[in-house]
């Protein structure tokens, strides 16, 4: 099935299952490498033909959780944190969706993703403003 583009922002999240599949499939290459490695050696090459975000490539979802992180952290630590977070959730969804800039932004259209200089038009802002909400519990 051909990957389908979708709106920027909250519609480009990955489920924890999709992220787990990514980690398991590429674990032997990733080892202790960081998101800088993921971006340059996995996300960019995987999306070159489609010129879409990785999330669009694998089937994006509406965001449940926005992830802010340091790209220099080993990816396996990042993945473990997301995995553990997903296990603490008391939701009907067995695979919550996470908006993660490396996977959710179209890395081939970064200026557009950043809102062309207007933060209110950026995918980051749109994901936080339109997609995420506080859980009152």
C-alpha positions in Angstrom: 0.0 0.0 0.0 1.3 3.4 -1.0 2.1 5.8 2.0 -0.4 8.6 2.3 0.4 12.2 3.3 -1.6 13.7 6.1 -1.9 17.1 7.8 1.1 18.4 9.7 0.9 18.3 13.5 -1.2 16.1 15.7 -2.1 13.7 12.9 1.4 12.4 12.6 2.0 10.3 15.7 3.4 6.8 16.0 1.8 4.1 18.2 4.0 2.5 20.8 3.7 -0.7 18.8 5.0 1.0 15.7 7.9 2.4 17.7 8.6 -1.0 19.2 8.7 -2.5 15.7 11.1 0.1 14.6 13.4 -0.5 17.6 13.3 -4.3 17.2 14.0 -4.2 13.5 16.9 -1.8 13.7 18.3 -2.7 17.2 21.4 -4.3 15.9 22.3 -1.2 13.9 21.3 1.3 16.6 23.0 -0.2 19.6 24.0 2.8 21.9 23.6 5.4 19.1 21.4 8.5 19.5 18.6 10.1 17.6 21.2 11.9 15.5 22.1 8.4 14.1 18.4 7.5 13.8 17.7 10.7 11.8 20.6 10.5 9.4 21.0 6.7 8.9 17.4 5.4 9.2 14.7 8.0 8.9 16.1 10.0 6.0 17.0 7.0 3.9 13.7 5.2 4.6 11.7 8.3 3.6 13.7 9.5 0.6 11.5 7.9 -2.0 8.2 9.2 -0.5 9.5 12.5 0.8 7.0 12.0 3.7 7.5 11.8 7.5 8.4 8.4 8.9 5.0 8.4 10.6 3.2 8.9 7.3 5.3 6.1 5.8 4.2 3.6 8.3 0.6 4.9 9.0 0.3 7.8 11.3 -2.2 8.2 14.1 -3.7 11.1 16.1 -1.4 12.1 19.0 -2.1 11.0 22.5 1.2 12.2 24.0 3.8 14.8 22.8 7.4 13.8 23.5 10.1 16.4 24.1 13.6 14.9 24.3 17.3 15.4 23.8 18.6 14.0 20.5 21.9 13.0 22.2 20.3 10.4 24.5 21.0 6.8 23.4 17.9 5.7 21.4 17.5 2.5 23.5 17.1 4.7 26.6 14.6 6.9 24.8 12.6 3.8 23.7 12.6 2.3 27.2 11.2 5.5 28.6 8.4 5.7 26.1 7.7 1.9 26.5 7.5 2.3 30.3 5.3 5.3 30.1 2.9 3.5 27.8 2.7 0.6 30.4 1.6 3.1 33.1 -1.4 4.3 31.2 -4.9 3.3 32.2 -6.5 3.7 28.8 -8.7 1.6 26.5 -6.0 1.9 23.8 -3.4 -0.8 24.0 -1.0 1.2 21.9 -1.1 5.0 22.6 0.3 7.3 20.0 3.3 9.6 20.5 4.3 12.6 18.6 8.1 12.5 18.3 9.8 15.2 16.1 12.2 12.9 14.3 9.5 10.6 13.2 6.5 13.0 13.0 8.0 15.9 11.2 8.6 15.5 7.4 12.4 15.8 7.4 12.3 16.7 3.7 10.2 19.9 4.5 11.7 21.1 7.7 11.0 24.8 7.0 7.3 24.0 6.5 7.3 21.9 9.7 8.7 24.8 11.6 5.9 27.0 10.4 8.1 29.1 8.0 9.4 31.0 11.0 6.0 31.4 12.7 5.9 29.2 15.8 2.0 29.2 15.7 2.2 27.4 12.3 4.8 24.9 13.4 4.0 21.2 13.7 5.3 21.3 17.3 2.7 24.0 18.2 -0.1 22.3 16.3 0.5 19.0 18.0 0.5 20.5 21.4 -2.4 22.9 20.8 -4.7 20.8 18.7 -3.8 17.2 19.6 -2.8 16.9 23.2 -4.9 17.6 26.2 -4.4 17.3 29.9 -5.7 14.2 31.6 -7.7 15.5 34.6 -7.4 12.3 36.6 
